[in-house]
Amino acid sequence: MNQQVAQLPARQSLTEKLASKFDIDRNQFVKTVKATCIKDGCTDEQFAQFLMVCNEYDLNPFTKEIYAFPTRGGGIQPIVSIDGWLKMINSHPQFDGMEMIDHKDDQGKLTAVTVKMFRKDRNHPTSCTEYMEECQRNTDTWRKWPARMLRHKATIQAARYAFGFSGIADPDEGERIKEVEGSRMINDSQISTIEQLSGRLNVSGIEKYYQVDSLAGLTFLQAEQEIKRLNDTLALTDAIHAIKQGIEVEDLFLAAETYFELTDAERETLYRAHTKGGVFTTQENKVIKEQLRAVYYGDIENG
């Protein structure tokens, strides 16, 4: 007796799912999100983590409802704008309205804001009060719009308590996190990693790119950024060798074809002066800049 085996539909990856949702090619989706929504670059693992948060809360990275930046230890910090928070709140199936109360001192100055968040499945609202004295920072947004910023803070915190939103930060919190991360200096492990990677690539002068006297002058985030660049460069070793060889033997078609088959992000990774940690010599960079495009697009003849 013939048995028919049911064919299960191919499982769609999260990247493909979100690319399809926004009606955009998968590769273009990845390229655009990495370029516009994740500051300072990211690993594939960090990118996947970011997409999981986008999917979990149904947020649109293209309208800046959510963006992110890498953190120490290989993680990523998703940042949700106030528009994103309000979308999450209003789309929650149990949301049943909210109430906002301003608190002012005897001079009429705003001192605190209380937000009451109502749920359909609860008899009492969840209340949260945020105080100007605790929240205000010396930034342009807080100086220009202190009342609006405080209302945003109270709304976001009340939403966390009422609906259990977690793993995300608001832009103000993101700035505070980056200040802490940015002030943290490079550690011995990072220095060792940069030295090993730069040795394998035979590059030097990284400290000149960051305008410091030595690697010890880099911040933690700068070190993480440089380690990522060096690892990304190592992954392009075959392409780098082909480009160098093509330039050396004056086979510019080979060099140009290899160079322009790279993605924009990959070419950007390789775009660094030789004296500042780049893999191409000054002369090779000159050929790449002045001749390869013309060769590739047929404007001049090879040799």
ZAMI-343103 format. One line per 2 residues: number of its first residue (from 1); their letters; for each residue x negated, y negated, z of C-alpha. Coordinates in nm, 2 decimals, decimal comma. Example, Ala and Ser with C-alpha at 12.3 -4.5 7.8 and 13.67 -1.06 7.14 Angstrom:
BEGIN
1> AS> -1,23 0,45 0,78 ~ -1,37 0,11 0,71 $
***
This chain:
BEGIN
1> MN> 0,00 0,00 0,00 ~ -0,14 -0,34 -0,10 $
3> QQ> -0,19 -0,58 0,18 ~ -0,19 -0,95 0,12 $
5> VA> -0,41 -1,16 0,34 ~ -0,27 -1,50 0,42 $
7> QL> -0,51 -1,78 0,33 ~ -0,55 -2,02 0,62 $
9> PA> -0,58 -2,38 0,51 ~ -0,93 -2,52 0,54 $
11> RQ> -0,98 -2,71 0,87 ~ -1,03 -3,08 0,81 $
13> SL> -1,31 -3,24 1,00 ~ -1,24 -3,55 1,21 $
15> TE> -1,44 -3,76 0,97 ~ -1,23 -3,64 0,68 $
17> KL> -0,91 -3,69 0,88 ~ -0,98 -4,05 0,96 $
19> AS> -1,12 -4,13 0,61 ~ -0,80 -3,99 0,47 $
21> KF> -0,59 -4,19 0,71 ~ -0,75 -4,51 0,59 $
23> DI> -0,74 -4,39 0,23 ~ -1,11 -4,42 0,18 $
25> DR> -1,38 -4,18 0,05 ~ -1,55 -3,98 0,32 $
27> NQ> -1,90 -4,10 0,25 ~ -1,79 -4,46 0,21 $
29> FV> -1,60 -4,43 0,54 ~ -1,91 -4,31 0,73 $
31> KT> -2,12 -4,58 0,57 ~ -1,88 -4,86 0,64 $
33> VK> -1,81 -4,77 1,00 ~ -2,18 -4,73 1,08 $
35> AT> -2,26 -5,06 0,92 ~ -1,98 -5,27 1,06 $
37> CI> -1,86 -5,11 1,38 ~ -2,16 -4,96 1,56 $
39> KD> -2,43 -5,22 1,64 ~ -2,80 -5,12 1,64 $
41> GC> -2,73 -4,79 1,45 ~ -2,64 -4,45 1,59 $
43> TD> -2,71 -4,08 1,57 ~ -2,47 -3,83 1,41 $
45> EQ> -2,37 -3,73 1,77 ~ -2,30 -4,08 1,87 $
47> FA> -2,10 -4,14 1,56 ~ -1,89 -3,83 1,63 $
49> QF> -1,83 -3,95 1,98 ~ -1,71 -4,28 1,85 $
51> LM> -1,47 -4,12 1,61 ~ -1,32 -3,90 1,89 $
53> VC> -1,23 -4,22 2,08 ~ -1,09 -4,38 1,77 $
55> NE> -0,87 -4,07 1,72 ~ -0,78 -4,03 2,08 $
57> YD> -0,63 -4,38 2,11 ~ -0,53 -4,43 1,75 $
59> LN> -0,75 -4,74 1,70 ~ -0,86 -4,89 1,37 $
61> PF> -1,23 -4,97 1,35 ~ -1,19 -5,17 1,04 $
63> TK> -0,97 -5,44 1,21 ~ -1,21 -5,45 1,50 $
65> EI> -0,96 -5,29 1,74 ~ -1,26 -5,08 1,84 $
67> YA> -1,64 -5,09 1,79 ~ -1,94 -4,96 1,99 $
69> FP> -2,30 -4,98 2,07 ~ -2,55 -4,70 2,16 $
71> TR> -2,65 -4,67 2,53 ~ -2,95 -4,52 2,70 $
73> GG> -2,96 -4,14 2,73 ~ -2,82 -4,09 2,38 $
75> GI> -2,46 -4,19 2,46 ~ -2,24 -4,46 2,31 $
77> QP> -2,01 -4,72 2,46 ~ -1,68 -4,78 2,28 $
79> IV> -1,56 -5,14 2,31 ~ -1,19 -5,21 2,26 $
81> SI> -1,08 -5,56 2,18 ~ -0,77 -5,72 2,34 $
83> DG> -0,58 -5,64 2,02 ~ -0,67 -5,28 2,06 $
85> WL> -0,57 -5,27 2,43 ~ -0,23 -5,43 2,35 $
87> KM> -0,18 -5,17 2,07 ~ -0,25 -4,89 2,31 $
89> IN> -0,02 -5,03 2,58 ~ 0,27 -5,11 2,34 $
91> SH> 0,25 -4,77 2,16 ~ 0,24 -4,57 2,48 $
93> PQ> 0,57 -4,37 2,49 ~ 0,62 -4,45 2,86 $
95> FD> 0,56 -4,83 2,84 ~ 0,86 -5,02 2,96 $
97> GM> 0,73 -5,38 2,97 ~ 0,50 -5,59 3,18 $
99> EM> 0,51 -5,90 3,40 ~ 0,23 -6,15 3,44 $
101> ID> 0,21 -6,39 3,74 ~ -0,04 -6,67 3,77 $
103> HK> -0,17 -6,77 4,12 ~ -0,29 -7,13 4,16 $
105> DD> -0,45 -7,33 4,45 ~ -0,32 -7,66 4,60 $
107> QG> -0,48 -7,85 4,31 ~ -0,30 -7,64 4,05 $
109> KL> -0,62 -7,46 3,95 ~ -0,58 -7,09 3,84 $
111> TA> -0,73 -6,86 4,10 ~ -0,59 -6,52 4,01 $
113> VT> -0,36 -6,33 3,78 ~ -0,14 -6,04 3,87 $
115> VK> 0,00 -5,80 3,60 ~ 0,28 -5,56 3,67 $
117> MF> 0,29 -5,27 3,43 ~ 0,62 -5,08 3,41 $
119> RK> 0,67 -4,72 3,30 ~ 0,99 -4,55 3,20 $
121> DR> 0,91 -4,24 3,42 ~ 0,83 -4,43 3,74 $
123> NH> 1,05 -4,63 3,98 ~ 0,79 -4,89 4,07 $
125> PT> 0,55 -5,09 3,86 ~ 0,17 -5,06 3,88 $
127> SC> 0,03 -5,39 3,99 ~ -0,32 -5,53 3,95 $
129> TE> -0,46 -5,87 4,05 ~ -0,79 -6,01 3,90 $
131> YM> -0,96 -6,31 4,06 ~ -1,12 -6,59 3,88 $
133> EE> -1,41 -6,61 4,13 ~ -1,50 -6,25 4,07 $
135> CQ> -1,45 -6,23 3,69 ~ -1,56 -6,56 3,54 $
137> RN> -1,89 -6,57 3,37 ~ -2,11 -6,84 3,23 $
139> TD> -2,03 -6,77 2,86 ~ -1,86 -6,97 2,59 $
141> TW> -1,54 -6,78 2,60 ~ -1,50 -6,81 2,97 $
143> RK> -1,58 -7,18 2,97 ~ -1,34 -7,25 2,68 $
145> WP> -1,05 -7,02 2,78 ~ -1,08 -6,92 3,14 $
147> AR> -0,70 -6,86 3,19 ~ -0,67 -6,65 2,88 $
149> ML> -0,97 -6,44 2,97 ~ -0,84 -6,38 3,32 $
151> RH> -0,50 -6,27 3,19 ~ -0,68 -6,03 2,95 $
153> KA> -0,88 -5,88 3,24 ~ -0,57 -5,83 3,45 $
155> TI> -0,37 -5,68 3,17 ~ -0,65 -5,43 3,08 $
157> QA> -0,71 -5,33 3,44 ~ -0,34 -5,28 3,50 $
159> AR> -0,32 -5,07 3,18 ~ -0,60 -4,84 3,31 $
161> YA> -0,42 -4,78 3,63 ~ -0,08 -4,73 3,47 $
163> FG> -0,17 -4,51 3,18 ~ -0,51 -4,36 3,27 $
165> FS> -0,70 -4,51 2,98 ~ -1,07 -4,42 3,03 $
167> GI> -1,40 -4,40 2,85 ~ -1,36 -4,74 2,69 $
169> AD> -1,46 -5,10 2,79 ~ -1,33 -5,44 2,70 $
171> PD> -1,56 -5,69 2,52 ~ -1,65 -5,88 2,84 $
173> EG> -1,75 -5,55 3,01 ~ -1,95 -5,46 2,70 $
175> ER> -2,15 -5,78 2,73 ~ -2,22 -5,71 3,10 $
177> IK> -2,34 -5,36 3,01 ~ -2,56 -5,49 2,73 $
179> EV> -2,72 -5,75 2,96 ~ -2,81 -5,47 3,20 $
181> EG> -2,93 -5,24 2,93 ~ -3,12 -5,52 2,75 $
183> SR> -3,31 -5,62 3,06 ~ -3,42 -5,26 3,13 $
185> MI> -3,78 -5,21 3,01 ~ -3,92 -4,93 2,81 $
187> ND> -4,02 -4,62 3,00 ~ -4,33 -4,39 2,97 $
189> SQ> -4,13 -4,12 2,79 ~ -4,02 -4,37 2,52 $
191> IS> -4,38 -4,50 2,48 ~ -4,51 -4,14 2,44 $
193> TI> -4,23 -4,06 2,18 ~ -4,30 -4,37 1,97 $
195> EQ> -4,67 -4,30 1,98 ~ -4,62 -3,94 1,87 $
197> LS> -4,37 -4,03 1,59 ~ -4,58 -4,32 1,46 $
199> GR> -4,89 -4,09 1,46 ~ -4,70 -3,83 1,25 $
201> LN> -4,60 -4,10 1,00 ~ -4,94 -4,27 1,02 $
203> VS> -4,79 -4,61 1,08 ~ -4,90 -4,89 1,32 $
205> GI> -4,82 -5,24 1,42 ~ -4,47 -5,17 1,56 $
207> EK> -4,54 -5,42 1,84 ~ -4,59 -5,70 1,58 $
209> YY> -4,24 -5,63 1,45 ~ -4,09 -5,70 1,80 $
211> QV> -4,34 -5,98 1,86 ~ -4,49 -5,83 2,18 $
213> DS> -4,85 -5,76 2,27 ~ -4,80 -5,38 2,32 $
215> LA> -4,53 -5,12 2,32 ~ -4,49 -5,18 2,70 $
217> GL> -4,34 -5,51 2,61 ~ -4,03 -5,35 2,44 $
219> TF> -3,70 -5,33 2,62 ~ -3,52 -5,00 2,66 $
221> LQ> -3,28 -5,07 2,38 ~ -3,55 -5,18 2,14 $
223> AE> -3,74 -4,86 2,22 ~ -3,43 -4,65 2,15 $
225> QE> -3,38 -4,84 1,82 ~ -3,74 -4,78 1,72 $
227> IK> -3,73 -4,41 1,80 ~ -3,42 -4,37 1,59 $
229> RL> -3,59 -4,55 1,30 ~ -3,90 -4,34 1,32 $
231> ND> -3,70 -4,02 1,34 ~ -3,48 -4,13 1,04 $
233> TL> -3,80 -4,21 0,85 ~ -3,95 -3,86 0,92 $
235> AL> -3,63 -3,71 0,78 ~ -3,71 -3,89 0,45 $
237> TD> -4,07 -3,76 0,42 ~ -4,01 -3,58 0,09 $
239> AI> -3,86 -3,89 -0,07 ~ -4,14 -4,11 0,07 $
241> HA> -4,41 -3,88 -0,08 ~ -4,23 -3,88 -0,42 $
243> IK> -4,21 -4,26 -0,43 ~ -4,58 -4,30 -0,32 $
245> QG> -4,69 -4,04 -0,58 ~ -4,49 -4,20 -0,86 $
247> IE> -4,64 -4,54 -0,78 ~ -4,99 -4,39 -0,76 $
249> VE> -4,98 -4,22 -1,09 ~ -4,78 -4,50 -1,25 $
251> DL> -4,48 -4,28 -1,30 ~ -4,24 -4,55 -1,20 $
253> FL> -3,94 -4,36 -1,33 ~ -4,00 -4,09 -1,07 $
255> AA> -4,05 -4,35 -0,80 ~ -3,74 -4,55 -0,90 $
257> ET> -3,52 -4,25 -0,94 ~ -3,62 -4,12 -0,59 $
259> YF> -3,58 -4,46 -0,43 ~ -3,24 -4,54 -0,57 $
261> EL> -3,10 -4,20 -0,49 ~ -3,14 -4,29 -0,13 $
263> TD> -2,84 -4,45 0,05 ~ -2,84 -4,82 0,14 $
265> AE> -2,90 -4,72 0,50 ~ -3,19 -4,50 0,41 $
267> RE> -3,36 -4,77 0,20 ~ -3,30 -5,01 0,49 $
269> TL> -3,48 -4,77 0,72 ~ -3,78 -4,77 0,49 $
271> YR> -3,78 -5,15 0,45 ~ -4,05 -5,26 0,69 $
273> AH> -4,38 -5,44 0,63 ~ -4,68 -5,20 0,65 $
275> TK> -4,84 -5,43 0,91 ~ -4,53 -5,39 1,13 $
277> GG> -4,48 -5,01 1,13 ~ -4,37 -4,95 0,77 $
279> VF> -4,47 -4,64 0,57 ~ -4,54 -4,81 0,24 $
281> TT> -4,85 -5,02 0,19 ~ -4,83 -5,39 0,10 $
283> QE> -4,89 -5,30 -0,27 ~ -4,64 -5,02 -0,27 $
285> NK> -4,38 -5,26 -0,12 ~ -4,45 -5,51 -0,39 $
287> VI> -4,40 -5,25 -0,66 ~ -4,07 -5,13 -0,50 $
289> KE> -3,95 -5,49 -0,47 ~ -4,06 -5,62 -0,81 $
291> QL> -4,05 -5,33 -1,05 ~ -3,85 -5,02 -0,94 $
293> RA> -3,51 -5,18 -0,98 ~ -3,59 -5,30 -1,33 $
295> VY> -3,73 -4,96 -1,42 ~ -3,43 -4,77 -1,28 $
297> YG> -3,17 -4,99 -1,46 ~ -3,38 -4,99 -1,79 $
299> DI> -3,49 -5,35 -1,79 ~ -3,86 -5,27 -1,85 $
301> EN> -4,05 -4,97 -1,98 ~ -4,24 -4,72 -1,76 $
303> G> -4,61 -4,80 -1,72 $
***
